[in-house]
Amino acid sequence: MTDIVLYGADWCGDCRRAKTWLRENHIPFTEIDVEHDDTAREKAIALANGRKNIPVVVFPNGTVLIEPTNADLAAALAD
């Protein structure tokens, strides 16, 4: 399984929560910092259909979640 990609920033509480949940559930993911990478920020905005909310979480099957709750993450992984 290819890693999940999480676009986020260190200052973002929802990003920290999502990363903690993924780690606690032993789900591999790649973190991309949108705070210091303009290209990554633009990609996250594009993936979120113009929204600037983070985290943007991209699953290997192409599913994109914006500001997901822990329940959203669990449901996406159960599919």
C-alpha positions in Angstrom: 0.0 0.0 0.0 1.3 3.4 -0.9 1.5 5.9 1.9 -1.2 8.4 2.7 -0.1 12.0 2.0 -1.0 14.6 4.6 -0.6 18.2 3.6 -0.4 20.3 6.8 1.6 22.6 9.0 3.1 22.3 12.5 1.0 25.1 14.0 -2.3 23.4 12.9 -4.1 21.6 15.7 -6.2 19.5 13.3 -3.0 18.5 11.5 -1.3 17.4 14.8 -4.4 15.5 15.8 -4.7 13.7 12.4 -1.0 12.8 12.5 -1.2 11.5 16.1 -4.2 9.3 15.1 -2.4 7.9 12.1 0.7 7.1 14.1 -1.3 5.6 17.0 -3.1 3.3 14.5 0.2 2.4 12.7 -0.9 3.9 9.4 2.1 4.9 7.3 1.9 8.4 5.8 4.0 11.1 4.2 3.8 14.6 5.7 4.1 17.6 3.4 4.6 21.0 5.1 2.5 23.6 3.3 3.8 26.4 5.6 7.2 26.6 3.9 6.6 25.1 0.5 4.5 27.3 -1.9 4.2 24.5 -4.5 2.9 22.1 -1.8 0.5 24.7 -0.6 -0.9 25.3 -4.1 -1.3 21.5 -4.6 -3.2 21.2 -1.3 -5.5 24.0 -2.3 -6.1 22.4 -5.7 -6.8 19.0 -4.1 -9.3 20.7 -1.8 -11.1 22.4 -4.7 -9.9 25.9 -3.8 -10.3 25.6 0.0 -7.4 26.6 2.1 -8.2 24.4 5.1 -5.7 21.9 6.3 -5.0 19.1 6.8 -5.7 17.8 3.3 -5.3 14.0 3.4 -4.9 12.1 0.2 -5.4 8.3 0.3 -3.8 5.8 -2.2 -7.2 5.2 -3.9 -7.5 9.0 -4.7 -9.9 9.9 -1.9 -9.2 13.4 -0.5 -10.4 14.5 2.9 -10.2 18.1 4.1 -10.0 18.7 7.9 -11.1 15.1 8.6 -12.1 14.0 12.1 -10.6 10.8 13.5 -13.9 9.1 12.6 -13.5 10.3 9.0 -10.0 8.9 8.8 -11.1 5.6 10.2 -14.0 5.4 7.8 -11.8 6.2 4.8 -9.4 3.5 5.8 -12.2 0.9 6.2 -13.2 1.3 2.6 
